[in-house]
Amino acid sequence: MNQSQITALAIAGGILFAGYKFGPSYVKAACLAVGAVAVAKRVPYVNAVL
């Protein structure tokens, strides 16, 4: 990963954290789901399946 990819992930993580911290329950669930997909796309074994 280079610096631009890490920066993009950090910005997305910050947005998801804000949604999880201050949003209602359905926004919290959506933030967890989006975060799970973002992490799963980085894991080599799961990435091969997706």
Number of C-alpha atoms within 10 A of each C-alpha: 5 6 8 9 9 11 11 11 15 12 11 15 16 12 13 20 16 13 19 18 13 10 14 10 12 10 15 17 14 14 21 15 12 14 16 11 14 14 12 16 14 11 10 9 10 12 12 10 8 8
